[in-house]
């Protein structure tokens, strides 16, 4: 394969999925198009009911598209049943066999495929090393922790060497600390195996921490696809800006746009400059998105974009303080270092942000 060549493991083309018919019809996926690259950790992110699990089920073969095409390495698989697809799935419920040992659970799928015993033994040993559970090979899965059960489920799914591994919110049942540990573990496994991982979650922090690229979904559509930094720093529209992390959205009217920078007259009064990858027409209604950590308080105007504010409240969060501010009738939130946030409630100040620290968003 030539250097720089991008190989797509999954191609989803004009896929629609409609449940029911007539007045009871529900469009779960509305003409979805997405390419997922080989050896990529790709995340489908969105709120409940957005269609992310439906898309995963179509790729797995547990359901079939109403129209459109799904390709795996160039082969149309939309009509193939699950057992004929080189794809495995890890669910929220790990579905392990409690009467079997860890090793027996990992080897079960290989036995169902009719693999020779020697090959199964070799592969199970490899998987145990991969998930670092050699010392628990003979332990019943009913006698191990939730995080260990998760790793057994992953090892079982990886043992047949699928071309794509699908993960349907597999960390949702774990506590916060264990979930953080398993995020690192999943990323390590994806790197070491070189298998394409397609991960479904509604957890924005989880998606940002683990993914090579993210598809943000809403109401059966993919709104934006990009790397974590792209999605966070340059959201294309309001839903993405508000769903990924936290942001301040300032209403305004576009005055001009050129060379990746826009000039916007805010409804609050001031005119500000911001980054943009969009090209709306002048006089169009737009939003300026500014993340709370990008806002800086000062006694006098200190940055190119500045708003007068009043400090309404501050909330201590250990490593930072959230400042609740008000500019005219608009409420803003800023994150400040706890040593820099000693401003009296009710005091007047200015909040500023650099043009590179904000971005233009469509309403």
N, C-alpha and C positions, 0 to 999 in steps of 0.2 A: 504494500500500500504506500503510495508516494507521500512524502512529508507534507503536512498541511491539509491532506484530504480528510474531509469530514464524512464519516459513515453514520447514517441514521439507523438505529436499531428498530425504532417504531415510527411509522408515518400514519397519522390520522387525517383523513381527507374528507371534508364535507360531511362529517358524521352527525346524523340526527338520531335521537332516541325518543320515541313517543310512546307513552303508556296509555292504554285505553283508546277510545275512539269517540268521535262526535263531540257532544257537549262535555263529555267526561274526559276528553283527551288532555294529557299533561305532557308538555314538552320538557323532558329532562335534560336533553342536550340539543342545542340549537346551532347546527352547522359549525361544528368544531373542527378546526384545523391546527395541528401541532406536529412538529418533528422532534423526536427525542434521540439524542446522539448515543452512539456506542460508548460504553464505559463511562456513563454519566450518572450522577445522582440528581435525579429530576423530581421535583416536588409539585404535586397538584394541591394548591392551597385555596381555601375558601370557607365560607360559613356553611352550616348544616343546610342541606337541600340545594346546594349550588350545582351539583352534578358531578363532583369529583369522584365519588365512589362508583357512580354509574359508569363513568368512563373507564375506571379501573376494571370493572366487571366485564366490560366489552372487550378489553384487551386480554383478559384472562379467559374469555370464552364462556363465562357463566350466564351471559345474556348476549343478544345479537342486535346490531344496529338496525333501526328502521330504514335508513338509507346511508350511503357513504361507504368508505373503504378504510380498512385497517391493514397495514402491511407490516410484516416482520422481516427485516432485511430484504425488502423488495418483493416478498411473497404475500399475496392476499390471504389473510387468515380469518376474515370476518365470518366465514361460514364454518370454520373448523371447531369441533368440540374441544373442551379443555384438555383432555388427555392426549390430543394430537398436536398440542402447541408446546414448544420448548420454553414454557413460562411456568413459574411457580408463584404461589401467593402465601403471604404470612398475614393472618387475620388478627383482629383485636383479641379474639379468644384463640389461644394457642392450639387448642384441640389436641393436646398430647394424650397418650395412653397411660393412665396412672399405674396400671399393673405391669408396665414394661419399664426396663431400665433406660437410662439416658442413651446408651449406645444402641439399644433395640429400637427406640423411637427414631433415632437418626437414620438407621438402616432400613426402616420399614418401607419407605417409598422405593428404595432400590430393590427390595424383595418383590414388591408388586410389579416392578418392571422386569422381573425375571433375571436379574443380574447374578452371575456366579458368586458363590459364598466368599471365595478368595478376594474377588474384586470389591464386594461389599465390605469385608473386613478392612481392606486397605483404605477404602474411601471413608469409612466411619472414623478410622484413626486419624486421617487427615482433617476431617471436620472437627473432631474433638480438640486437636491442636489449634485449629483456626479460631475456635471460640474459647480456647483456654479452659477446657473442662475435662482433661484427661483423668484427673483424680476423682471425677464423679461419674465415670463411665458406667459403673455397676449400680449406681444409686437409682432408686425408683423416682420418677418425676414428681410423684406426690410428696416426696421428701426433700425437695429443693426449693429455693426461694423463687419469687416472681421474676426477678432479673435473670436467674439461672434458667428458668423455664423459657423465658424469651429467647435466650441464646440457643437452647435446644431446638426451639421452633425454627430459628434462623438456620441452624446447621442442617436440620432435616430438609428444609426448602432448598438449600444450596447443594446438598449431596448429589442430586442427579445432574448437576452442572447445567442449569437452565441458562438460556441466553439472556433472559430478562427476569428479574425478581420484583414482584409487586408486593407492596407493604401497605395494608389498609389500617392506618392509625394504630400500629402495633405497640406504641408506648403509652397509650391513653390510660391503661390500668395501673401504671406504675406510679409510685410517689415521686415528688419533685426531684429529690436528690438522685434517685435511681434513674429517673428519666434523663437527667443530665449526663450521667455516666453512660447510658445506653446510646445516647446521641453520638458520643465519641466512638463507641464500639461499632455502631452501624457504619459510620464513615470509614473507620479502619477496615472493616470487612469489605466494603465496596471497593476500596483502593486495592486491597490484597487479592481479591478474586477477579477484578476487572470486569465484573458483570454489571450490566445496566440495572440500576435500582430506580423504580418509580414509586414514590412515597406519597401517601395521601395524609393530609393533616389539616386541622383548622387552627393550629397553633402557629402564629406568625414567628415567634421567637425560635421555635423548633425549626421552621423552614429556613430562616435566615442563617442559623448556625450550621446546618447540615448540607445545604443544597449547592450544586454547581449552577443550576438554573431553577427558576420557579415560574409556574404558570398560575396566575391569580384568576380565580373563577368566580362568577356570580350569575345566578339565574340561568344556568345552562350554557353560558358563554365563557370563553377565555378572553379576559380583558387586556392582559399584558403578560409577556414572557421575557425574562431577563435574569441576569445574575443577581444575587442578593443585594449587592451595592447599587446596581441599576434600579432595581425595584424600590429600594428604600429611598435613594437620593433623588431619583427622577421618575416619580409615579406619573403615568400618562393621564389619569383622570381621577375624579374626586373619590370614587369608591376605593381605588387602590391606595391613594394617599391616606385615607382614613382607616382602612383595614390593616395596612402594614404599619405597625407601631402607632405612634401618636403624632399628630401634627396640628399646626395652627393654619387655618385656611382664611385668607384675606380676600374679600370680594373686590373686584376692580374692573376697569375697562382698558383694553389693550390700546396703547398709543402708537407703538412702533415695534418692529421685530426684525432683527438682522444679525447675521454672524453669531448665532447661538445665544443672543441676549435679547431680552424683551424689556420695554419700558411700559409700566402699568400705572395708571392713575387709580389709587385705592379709593374705595367708598369712604374710608376714614379721612380722606383729604390729601395726604402726601403722595407724591409720585415716586415710585421705586423701580429699581432695575433687578432683573433676575435671570437665571439661566433658563434656556428652553430648547427642547428638541422638537417642538411643535411649531406650526406656521399658521396660526389663525389670522383672519382678516382684521385690519385695524378697526377699532371701535367695537370689537367683539367682547362680550362679557367673559371674563376669565377669573381664575383664582391664583393666588400666590401661596404656595405651600412652604411653611417654615417649621422645621422640627424644633421642639422645645429646647434641645441642647444647643441649638444654633442662635438662640436669642441671648443677647448680652445687655445687662442693665448698667446704666451710668447716670451720673447726675446731670450731664449735659449731652447734647448730640455728639456721638463719637464715631459713628460708622456711616457709610453712604446711605443706607436705608434706616430711617429713624422714626419712631412713633413716641409721642408722649403717653405715659401710663401712670396709673395709680396702683400701688401695692394693696391688694385686698386680703391676701392670706398667704401663709407659707406652711408647708407640710414637710416635716423632717422624715427622710428615708434612709438615714444612715450614711451612705456614701454621697448623697446629694440632697438638695432641698428643692421641692417643687414650689415655685412662686406663682400664685394666681393673680393675674394682672387684669386691668381694664383700661382700654383706650377708647374713649367715647362710649358707645354702647357695646363695643366688641370685647369679649373676654378672651384672654390669652393665657397660655401656660408656658413658663420657662423653667428649665432645669439649671440649677446653679450649684457650684461647689459650696459645701456647707460653710466654709470660712468666708465666702464672698456674699453670703445671702443675709447679712445682718442689716436689713432695712426695716424700719418701723412700719407696722400695718397702717395704711392710710396715707403713707408718704408718697410724694410725687417723684417721678424719675423719667428716664428715657430708656426705651428698649431699641437696640439696633441689631442689624444683621447685614452681612456682606452680600453682594450680588451672587457670589458663588455658593452661598449658603442657603439659597432659596430657589425654587423652580416653578415654572408656569404649569398650571394644571387646567384641564377643561372641566367646566362645571358638570 
